[in-house]
Amino acid sequence: MLKRKGWILLLAAIVALALAAWVTPKVLRRLDMQGLRPVTVAKGLEHPWAIAFLPDGRILVTERPGRMRIVSADGALSEPLAGLLPVASGDEGGLLDVVLDPGFSVNRTIYWSFSESSDSSPQARSTAVARGRLIDDRVADARVIFRQPVKSEDGSHFGSRLVFARDGSLFVGLGDRGARRDAQDVASAHGKILRMDVQGNALSDNPLASTPSALHQVWSWGHRNIQGMAFHPETGELWATDHGPQGGDELNVIERGKNYGWPTITYGTEYADSAKIGEGTAKSGMEQPVTWWGPISIAPSGMAFLTSDRYPGWKGQLFIGNLRGRALLRVKLDGRKVIEQQRLVTGLLERIRDVRQGPDGWLYVVTNSPEGRIIRIER
């Protein structure tokens, strides 16, 4: 009897293994959604980078190779909008973030960040911010309002995120462009978060506005590659993710005139050989992150605070896209302390580049791939 029972258990194990091998990726994705239901809003986008919701329900989306499109309610993609400035795409550069002016319903103005090349050397690029008016299927009156003064042939760390504050000022997150030491130089636009008006000018109450040798738009410095920024809906604090080195990704609260340490201090190491970077993990006069991820990087990207009631128990929490982790990270906070983290929609098996809350209260994510999608996460 025992022998027969053993054979039955063995047979059951073999069948279970066979079923596991037979389950398709599509089924596995359904099984790994933590009760969430991903709904594809649009597909067929080439490395989409960011989205912005238009008042009429359509969605503005950027594609890194240099195209901006409008997604209609039925998911149809428009032709690329005419009128954009030339984009020097390649490596990590291209057409990046896009946001609407707070007065968009009246002035039709949008802002976007992108990599541009040098007239004398096409390989030398920097991150720029432009503005223009969205008129039907084109962008009118496009012009650059800010550009990193120094261009580099390095193909990494362009940033970039754009976000408007309650007072109407525009915050711009920029990467160090591979020039690490520049992140500590307040005269440089590398590795900074900037604050400016809608024409790109520094504001008089910026921390370095009266420092002759500094870039007057600088709000904070010591950053590596800012790819996520969002204002806390209750406190008004600016939060940001910094895409760090190996095992050194950070979540920070960004304060006026503060130094966030890169590359002098970091919890990360070199990708190539895990060698130490800088002087350690702490130094007087340099800020500590709210949290950091290591020893394996998650590659944080876009982020959003949830203000809707669509997801019971999650209102007020932070959601961060993970590129390397191929997940949406839910972060529960108590003030500035992280008390819980959960990786969501891992079954998508896609790199999440941007995260936004839509006007309908659902979270939307943008997946970074040659056949990228805009996905609404329902529950």
N, C-alpha and C positions, 0 to 999 in steps of 0.2 A: 504493500500500500504506500509506504513511504517512498519506495523507489519510483512508483507511478506518479506520486505527487511531485517528486523532483523533476521528472520528465515534463510534466505539465508546466511547472514554473519556468523551466528552460525554454519550452516552446513559446510561452507567453512573452518571455524576454526577447526572443528572436523576432516575434511578430511586432513587438513594440519598437525594436530597432528598425525593422523594415518600414513601419509606418512613419517613423521619424525621418528616415531617408526619403520617403515618398512625398512628404509635405512640401508643397511648393513655397517659394519665397513670398508669394502673395498671401498665403495662409499664415505664414510665420509673422508677417507684418501685422495682420489682423490680431494675432494672439499677443502682440507686444505693444499695445497702444494704451495700456493703463486706463481703460474705459473711455478713451478719447476717440473721436472719429474724424480722420482727416478727409477733407473734401477739396478736390482739386478745382481751383477757381480758374486758373489759366496754365497752359503748358506750352512747350516748344520755345522757351526763352533761352537765349544763349548767355549763360553765366549772369543771370539777373542779380542785381546788387541791392536795390532798395525799392520801396514802394511808398506812395503817398496817396491818400484817399481824397478824391475830388468831391465837392459838395453835391454833385448830381448822381453820386453812387458809383461812378467809374473810378478806375485805379490808374495812377501814373506809375510806370515802372521803368527803371534804368537797366540796361544790359552793358556789361563791362566793355565789350568791344567798341562802344560808342553810340549806341542807339537808345532813344527814349520812345516808349510807346504808351498808348492808352488801352486799357483793358475794359471792354464793355461789360454790362451786367451778365451777358450770356457767355463770357469768357473769350470772346473774339478779340484778337490782337489787331490794333491799327497798324498801318504802315509806320515806319520810323518817322518821328516828327522832324520836319524841316526847321532850319534856323539855328541848330545848336552850333557852338564853336567847335573847331577841330579837336579831336581827342587823340592823344598819343597812347594808345592801348598797348598792352604787352606785359608779360610777367604779372605783377600784382597791380599794375596801373590800368587805368581805363576810366569809363564813366562810373561814378561811385554813388554818392548819396543824392537825394532830392527831397526838398521840403517846400511846403506852401507858405507864402507870406501870411502873417496873421490876418491881414485884410484882403485875402485872395478873392473873396466873393465880390469885392468892389474893384480891386486893381489888377486881378488876374496874374499876379507876379509869383514866379517860382524861383528857387535857388538850387543850384546843384554844384557838386564838387567833382573834379576830374583831373586827370594827369595831362599836362601839356608839355610840348617839347620846345627846345631852343631853336631859334631861327638859324643859328650857326652850327648847331650840332643836334640832329634829330634824336640821337641816343640819350642826350641829357634832358631829364624831365623833372618836373616838380608838380605839386598839387596846387590847383587853383580853385577859386570859388567864383561862380558866375550867377547872374540874374537875368531874367527876361520875362516877357508876358506870354502866357499860353493863350493863343488865339486859334480856335478851331483845331486844325491839324498841323500847326506850326508854332514855333517859338519866335516871337518878335523882339527886336531891340536887345538881343543878347549881348552882354558885355561882362568882362571880368571885373569883379570888385576887389579881389585880393588874390595874390599869388605868392608862393614861397619865393623869396628873392633869389635864392641860390638853387640852381638845378644840378642834378646828379645823374650819373650813368648807372647807378645802382638800381636794380629792378624791384626793390622791396620797400615796404613800409610807407605807403602813400596815405595811410589812414583810410577813410575819413568819415566822420559823422557831422551832421549839421542839426542844430536844435535851437528853437526860439525860446527865450525866457519870458516870464510873465510881463516884464517891462519892455518887451519888444526887441531886446538886444539879441544878436545872433552869435551863438557859440559854435566854434569850428574845432574839431579834433583832428590833429595832424600827426603823422608818423615821423620817425627820425630820419627816414630815407637812407638808412644804413649808416648814417654818420652819427654814431653813438654820442660822442662827446658834445655834439651840438645841442643835445637835449638839455645840457646844463648851462648852455650859453643863452642868456636872455635877449641877446641881440639877434638870435637866429629863430626862424620859424619852424625848425625841425624839432619834433618831439614836444609839441606844445598843445595846449588848449587856448584858443584865442576868443576874445569877446570884442564885437564890433557892431557898428550900426548897419543899416541895410545898404549903405553905400560902401562899406568896407572900412570905414574910418574907426580909429580907436575912440573909446568913450572916455570922458574926462575923469571918471571915477575908477578907471582901471588901475591895478596896483602899480604899474610901471609907467603910467601916463606922463609923469614928470621926470622920468629918468632919461637923460639925453642919449645915453649909449644903448638903451634897450629898445626892443620892438614894442611899441606902445599898445599893440593889440593883445599882448600876452596876458593871460589870466592865471595860468599855472604852467609848470614846466617839469622836466624830469620824466617824460613819458616815452614809451617805446613805439607803440602803434595803436592809437585810439581807434577802435572800430565800433564802439557802442557808447551812446550817451542818452540819458533820459532824466527829466526832472521828477523828483519825488512829488506825488500829487498832494501830499499833506504838508510836508515841511518846506517844499520849494527848493530843496537841496539838489545840486547837480551830481548825479552818479555816472560813473564811466567804467567800462571794461578796457583793460590794457592788454593787448595781445603780446605776451612776454616771450622770453627765450624758453628753452626746454624746462618745463616745470615751474615757470615763473609768471603765469597768467594772473592778473590782478583784478579785483573789484575795488574801486575807490570812491569816496565822497570827495568831490572836487571843491576846494575852498580857494577863495581869492588870495593870490600871491603866494601859494604854497608850492614847495618843491617835492615831487613824488619819487625822487631818488635815482631814476635810471640815468646812466648805467653804473653809478657809484654804488648803489645798493640794489639788490634783487634777490629773490628766493630761487631764481632759475640758474641754469648752467648753459654752457655752449652746446649747441645741437651736435656738433661734429664729434667731440670727445668728452663731453660732460665736464669740461674744465670750469673752474670758478670764474665768475665775472665780478669785477669791481672789488670793493673793500669788505663785503659781508652783507648782512641782511638788515642792518640798522645803523643809523648815524644821526647825530644831533642836527636838527634843522631840516630833517627829511621825514616825510610822512610815511606811516605804515598803512598798508592796505586794510580794508575791511575784512577781506579774506583773499586767499591765493590758492591756486590749484597746482599740485605737484605730488609726486615727482613726474607724473605724466601730464602733459599739457592737454587742455580741453579746446584750446584755440577759440576763445570767446569772440563773438561778433556783435550783431545788433541786440538791443535790449528794450524792454518795455515794462512799465508798471501797469498792473491790471487794476482798472477802476470800475469795471462793470460787475454785475451779479451773475454773469453767465456760468461761472464755475463756482459752485457752492464751496465756501471755506477758503477760497484762494484770493479773494478781493484784497488789494493792497500789496500783494506779493510781486516779486520781480521775476521776469522771464528772460533768459539769455540764450541766444543761439550758440550752438557749439559746432564748429567746423570739423575739428578732428574727432570729437566725441559723437558726431552725427546724431545729435539729440537736441531737445529743448530743455534747458535746465530751469527748474522751478526753485526759487530761493525765498524762503520765509525769513522775515527780519523781525527783530525786536529792537527798535531804534536803529543803531548802526551795527548791531550784532546779528550774525547769521545763525539761526537756530535750527534750520532744516534745509536740506537740498534733495531734490529728486530729479532724475533724468527721465524725461517724457518722450513719447513718440519715437523711441529708438528703433522701432520696426520700420520706420520710413527708409532707413539705411541711406539717408542723404545728408549732405552737409548743409546746415542751416546758416544762411548769411544774414538775414534780416528778420526782425520780429516787430510787429505793430499790432496795436489794438484797433480794430475797425470801428466805424460809427455804429455798427450793429452790436458792439460789445464783445464779439468773438476775437480771439487771437489769430493773426495771420502770420505765416512764415514764408520766407523766400528760400528756395533751395539752390545752391550753387553748383551747377553742372552744365555741360553743353546742351542738355535738354531740361533746363531748370523749370520749376513750377512755382506758382503762388498757391498756397494751401491754407484753407480755413480750418482751424482746429475746433471741432464741436464736441460737446459732451452731453 
